[in-house]
Amino acid sequence: MVLEMDLHKFITNYRYVLIIDPEIVKGSAEDFYATYGSAIRQLAVIAKAPSGYVYYNSKVAWVDKNFPDFFSSFTQIGVDIGVDIYAVINVFSDELFGVDPKFKTLDRQKNFVPGYVCPSETSFWEYIAEIAKEVAEMKVKGIILTGLTFVNSNFCMCERCRNKFREWTSLDVPVEIIDPNSSFWGRWVDWRVKQITDTVRKISEAVWEKRKEVFIYPTVYLDSEVGGIANTRVEFGQDPIELSSVTGTMMLHLNPWTPLMPDIDSAEFQKILENSEFIRELKGKGYLTGLYYWGSASDYDLEALNAFANANGIDKIFIYPMYSDIHAKWREYHLRMI
Ligand SMILES: [Zn+2]
């Protein structure tokens, strides 16, 4: 558990945007703003948790029984006193729908990952779009879409994904040959990118119909263990260029699966910087870029995050100052350790 005392350094430095959920802040929104209110300019609040439950009174989603108004109370008071609120929505990371036969995500052996949903079911895109609209109406400044991913390159091999791919290519491709050695692999990777990008398009259009001024930030993983951004595209179906052409923004999640940040003088850090040229490209197009991070957020970590942000012209660093049990579990799925 993070002591609330530790939150000061994220609140008083305006480059950082603290991300909170009931694990990070134990008390009420009233108590939180009474303590920090005069110092806060911006705050990110989890609206839909990886559990699948939401922290506000939703008409469409299941509401968390223990924290039915965590998001809405922090948002409402924050907006009233002039704080910029960013809502965090877990998209395909969803333990409720992840076990539903209609939404399960499968590998070739038909194993499923209980905490994730198949990214090709359009009714699920619409469901998330409805949640995003409800959140947008609470006057948030931006919406951060996280868990916006295929589990890894072994997913998703469910019948719907295979059928949709077959329709898209007009080729009868048996699932057995969809692997990196097959001539179809490149098209399969492109099709997976399309599912993630189309999800973001659907959500963005729904939100902008209500409030055009809301920034939508799709989160993309850049992890030392996974390698460069080309591997992110293959493993997770996330393409920062395509996603940002929809939203005009990009949120880069740095080292989600390698929570220790490298020393800024190390060769490894240099390698990460070399891998981030695409961010400067996006910045050159005038797109808004942010950095997303979860982990211990020690002074050592913050030094690396700041150096990375400086090198790439990134303005804001969103920080969830903890590495939780669920992050450790996701690490195993996303790095194919189980
Ligand atoms: Zn699928």
Boltz pocket constraint, residues with backbone or C-beta under 6 A from the ligand:
constraints:
  - pocket:
      binder: B
      contacts: [[A, 104], [A, 105], [A, 106], [A, 118], [A, 119], [A, 120], [A, 156], [A, 157], [A, 158], [A, 159], [A, 160], [A, 161], [A, 162]]
      max_distance: 6.0
